[in-house]
Amino acid sequence: MLERFLSVFRIVAGLAFVTVGIFLLVVGREAPLAVVLILFFGATTAMEVASRVEWQYASFIMPVACVAAGVACAGMAVLFFSDPTTFAHSRYPPVVIVIATITGAVLFGGGGVAVLARMVGSRRER
């Protein structure tokens, strides 16, 4: 019961952040940050949904969403390098933000690409 509640909570929270990103995009303020918000939280919400459903394409959605989250992390790094004041209100020092975004890009993006490559390779063997 608790697992289901937490899953629904993560989906609702992810959709809330996507909604905030869409609002920022429509209002026209912080458009690059809005795109990163939409991409990252949309991807993590898709991962949560894919992990919960029994669907034929769920195993394909997960690595694609991981690649999207990796792209979003890379976008956060680019956003930070282009305008360091973007994260000026963060409680973490800039070096931590850079390490976290690059690590997320490598792990999410690289992991997603590796899984997709393995899926393509296993289909060719059939």
N, C-alpha and C positions, 0 to 999 in steps of 0.2 A: 504494500500500500504506500509506504513512504517513498519507495523507488519511483512509483508512478507519479506521485505528487511532485517530487523533485524534477522529474522529466518534464511534466507539464509546466512547472515553474520556469525551467530553463528555456522552454519554447516561448512562453509568454514574455519573459524578460528579453530574450533575443529579438522578438518581434517589436517590443517596445523601443529598443535601441534602433532598430531599422526605421521605425516610425519617426524617431527623433532625427535620424539622418535625412529622411525624406523631407521633414519639416525644414531643416537647415538648408537643404538644397533648394526647396521652393522659395523660401524667404530670401535666398541669395547670399546669406552670410556663411562664411567658412565652407565654401563649396568643396575644396579638396578634402577637408576633414569629413564632410558629410558623405562623400563617395567612399572614403575608407570605412566609416561607420557602417554604411549600408553593406559594403562588400564583406567586411569581417563578421559582423553579427548575423548577416544573412547566411553566410557560409556555416557559422557555428550552429545556427538554428537548423539548417539543412542537415548537418551531421547528426544532431540530436534526433530529428525526425527519422532519418535513415536508419539510425540505430534502434528505433522503436517499432518500425513497421515491418511486416512480412510482405515484401514486395520484390518482384523479380529484379528491378533495377536499383534496389537499395545498395547493393554492393558496388555499383558504379557511381552512385551519387556521392558516397563517402569520400573517395579519393579526389573527385572533381571539386567537392567542397573544401577539401584540404588544400588543394592548389589555390583556390580562390582566397582562403584565409592566408596562405603564404604571400600571395600578391598583395593583399591588404596590409600585411606586416611590412612588406617591402615599401608599400606606399606610405606607411607611417614613418619609416626611416627617411625616405625621400622628402616627405613633408617636414620632418624635423631638420634635416640638413638645409633645406631651402629657406626655412623660417624658424629658427630656434625658439622664438617667442610663442609658437603654437602650443607648446607644452610648458609655458612659463609658470603656470599655476600648479604644476605637478609637485608632489612632495619628494620626488626622487631626483637625484642629480642627473644632469644630461647624459653622462656616460652610461648610467643604468638604462635609460630610455633607449639609447643607441644599441646597447648589447641585447636588450629584450626584443627590440623590433627586428634586428638582424637574425637573432636566434629563431624567432618565430617564422621569419621568411624561409630560413634554411630548413627548419624541421617540418613545418607545415607544407611548404612548397615542394621541398625535396622528397619528403615522404609520400606526398600525393602523386608526384611524377613517378617515383619508383613503383608504387602500387599499380598505377595505370600502365607503365611499361611492362610489368609482370603480367597484367591481365591481357595485354595485347599479345605478348609472347606466348602465353598459354593457349590463346585462341588459334594462333598460327600452327601450333603443334597438332591440333586436332584434325 
